[in-house]
Amino acid sequence: MKKLLITGVSGFLGYHVCQLASVSTQPQWEIYGTYFSHDIQIPGIKLIKTNLAHYQSLKQIFAQIQPDAVIHTAAISQPNYCQNHPEESHAVNVTASINIAELCAEKSIPLAFTSTDLVFDGKNAPYKETDAVNPVNLYGEQKVLAEQGMLTKYPLTAVCRMPLMFGKHTPTATSFLQNFIQTLTAGKELNLFIDEFRTPASGNTAATGLLLVLTKNFQGIINLGGKERISRYDFGQLMVKTFNLPVTGLKACRQADVKMSAPRPQDVSLDSSQAFAWGYQPLSIQQELEAIRNAH
């Protein structure tokens, strides 16, 4: 059985990839997962606690497991945190990623890396894979450095630009959805941007896309966004309707109204038609939300 190494399995996306890969029949994988900050148990997955920023630990994992393929989801992905902790986030988001590409290059094995829609400045959406990157915050900058560094070290890397993701909480991670629902259920105000647009996808859909890219042996850059461009506020309205939440707390605001450490682009919608043509098929946001509601 082939060995699949997934980094960052205690994170939201990494956990979803683990779940999906473990039930995937084509091909059947023996799955290894790395985690660092949150202890986690996932049945049927061999888990390794490690700091990917330590090159020797990383090298040891590759020597010990000898993976046949790697999906690298581990990251410090909160833009505000990255903005305030540049060195710590650079070590994980850039250095570790490039080291992983180098280790995969030595064995010529498939590597899927999760980048972000935040590599763009939000002024010319929707973005194709070939559009020029121009991040407005440090997290986006780090992902650009990782993309470029990895493709230089290992041109066969699949750089997957991921959208805003939402879904059911995992044992160690949540998406923004949980926070939104909690706020409204508690009768508090939820202020959502009317001037920030994304192409969201569920964690499950995003994980399906990553496994597809890996099995199709895709190389280069590919967008794995959802099918619809939507503002945060409109997403909130769909969520209120689907989960039957009190609508009175939902308020519209603009990015300029909220002070944040990391600047945010206004519209980083992804054009994912290339992935759609490959067989990546996200559901509509309404369907995604209904599936999450029904899974509770």
N, C-alpha and C positions, 0 to 999 in steps of 0.2 A: 504494500500500500504506500502511495506517495505521501510525503510529509509536507504539511503546510504550516508555515510559521506566521502567526498574526501578532503584530505588536500592539500594545495598548488595549488589551481586552477588558480592562476595568472601565474604559471610556465608553461613551454612549454608542458610537459607531462600531468600535472594536468588538463590543459585546454582541451587537446585532450580526456582525460578520461571522463570529464564532458560532452563534446559534444556527445560522443559515448553512454554513459550511458543514456543520456536523450532521445535518439531515440531507445534505446534497448527495445524490447518488452518482452524479456525473462530474468529475471522477469522485471516487470515495477517498477521503483524506484521513490521514492520521494527523490530528491537529495539536499544535503546540501554541501556547499563548504567553506573551510576556505582560507583566503589569508592574507598576511601581508604587503609586501612592495609596491605592485602596486594595486591601486584601480581598480576594474573591475566590469563590469555588464555582467551577462550571463542570457539571457531570460530563465525563467522557473526553475532557480536554486536559492535556498535560500542561500544567501552569508553572511558569518560572518567574520569580520576583527578581527584577533587575533594574539597574539604572542605565538606560540606553546611552546616556551621555558619557559613560565610562567605556572607552574604546575596548579595553581588555575584556570586560564583561561581555561585550557584544561579540567579540571575536570568539570567545569561549563558547557562547551559545551556538554560534554557527558551526563550530568544530564539533560540539557535542551532538547537536540535532542533525546536522547535514541536511537542511531543508531542500525540497525539490521546487518550492515556490514560496514567495513572501508577500504578505499584504501588510504594508506599513501604515497603521492608523495612529500610532502614538504621537501625541503633540500636546503642547500647551496652547490651547486654542481660544482662550478668552482674550480678545483684543485689548481690553483695559489692563489686564494682568501683564500681558506682554509689554505694553507701553511702559509700565512701571517697573518691570523686572527684565530689562533688555538682555543681560548676560545669561541669566538662568534660562530664559526662553530661547535664546540663540543656540545654546548648547544642545537643547532637545530638538528644536524645530529645524535647525540648519545642520549643525555638525553631525549629530547622530544620523540624520537622514542621508547625508552624503557618505558617511561610513557604511551604512547599510547598502547603498548602491554599489560601493566598492567591493563589499563582501559578496554581493550577488553576481557582480561582474566576473569575479574570480572563478565562479562555477557556471556562469552563463545560464542562470535560472530565472524564470519569470518573476518580475517584481512590479507590484501595483502600489503606487504611493498616493496618499490622499492629500491633495492641495485644497485650494479654496477659491470661491468666487471673489474673495476680497483682494485678489491680485490686481483687480481693476479699479479705476478711479470713479466709476459710476456716471460718466458723462456721455458715453456712447453705446448704451445697451440696445438690444441684447448682444452679448459677446460671443463671438465664435472662438474656436481654439487658436486661430491665427492672429487674432487681434492683439495689439500691443498692450503689455502690462504696464500699470502705473499706480501702484498701491498708495493709499493715503494714510495708512497707519503701519506701525512696526510689525504687527502680526502678518499683514499682507506682504510687507517687504521680506520678512523671514521666509515666507513660503515661496516667494520669487527666487530668493537665493538658493533655497533647497531644490526647487525645480531645475534651475540652471546648473547647479553643482552636480545633481544626480544624473541629468542627461549628458553632461560632459564626461563624468566618470563611467557611465553605463547607458549608452544611447538606446538600449532595449527596454529601459524603464517605461512603464505606463504611468504617466502623470495624470491622475484623475482629479479634475477640479470639481469639488463638491459644493452643493448649495447649502442654504440654511436647512437644518434637519430637525425633525420633530418626531415624536412617537411615544410609545409606552415607556415608563421608566424601567431601568434595569436594576439589578441588586446594588450597583454602586454609582449609577449616574441617572440624571434626568435630562430632559430637553426643556426648551423654554415653555413648552405646553403645560407642564405640571405647575410651573410658577404662575402662568396666566390663570389657570383653572382655580388654583388655591386663592389667588388674590380676589377674584370675583365671588367665589363661594363664601369667602370671609366677609363679603359685603364692602370690600375696599374698592378704591378707584384704580382702574387699569388704564394707563395712558399709553396709547399706541400710535406710532408714526403713520401719518397719511402720506408722507413724502419719502418713504424708504421702500424700495421695491426689490423683491427677490423672486427666485423660482424654486420654492421649497419642495423637499421630498421627505418621505418618512425614512426613518433609520432602516427599516426593512427593505424599502425600495433601493436606497443607496447601497446597502449591502449586496443586494441582487446584482446591481450594476457592477460593483467591484469584482464579484465572482465571475461575472460574464466576461469582463475585460481580461481577467486572468486566464480563463479557459480558452478564450479566443486568441490568447497570446498577442494582445494589442501592444503596440509600441508607440511612444510619443505622447502627445497631449490629447486628452479627451474630456469633454464636459459631461457631467452626470447630474444635470439639473432636473427639476420637475417639469411638468408640461405647461404650467400656468405662471404668468407673471402676476404678482399680487402684492399689495401694500401690507404692512404689519397690521394696520387697522382693519382692512377688509378680511384678513386672515382671522382676526379676533372676532369679527362678526359671524363668519362661518362656524367658528368654534363655539360661540355662544348658542347658535341655533342647534348645532349637532349635539352638544352636551347639555342642552337645556339649562343654561346658566343665567343668572340675573343680568339683564342687559343694561340696567341703569348705571352700573359701575364702569362701563366701557366708554372711554373718552378719546377723542382724536387730539393728537398734538403733532408738532413738527420737530425735526431733529434739533433745530436751533433752540427749542425750549428746554432741552435736557443737557446738562453739563456732563460730559464724559471725558475720561482721560484720553481715550483713543478716538481720533476723528473717524467719521463713518461716511462711506460713499452713499449716494442717494439711490442709484439703480444699478445693481450688479446682476441683473437677470442674465441667465446663461442660455445660449442657443445650443441645445443638445441634439440637434437633428442627426448629427453623425452617429451618436450612440443609439438613437431611436432606430436608425437604419440597420444597426448591428443587432437589434432585438431587445434593446433596453426599453421597457414599457412601464413607466410610472402610471399610477392611477391618477384620477383628478384629486384635488385637495379634499373635496367633499367626500369622495370614496375612501381616501386615506383616513380621514377623521372618523368616518363611520366604522371602518375596520378596527380602529383603536378603541372606539367606544364599545363595540360589540365584543372585544377581546377581554374586557374588564370582568 
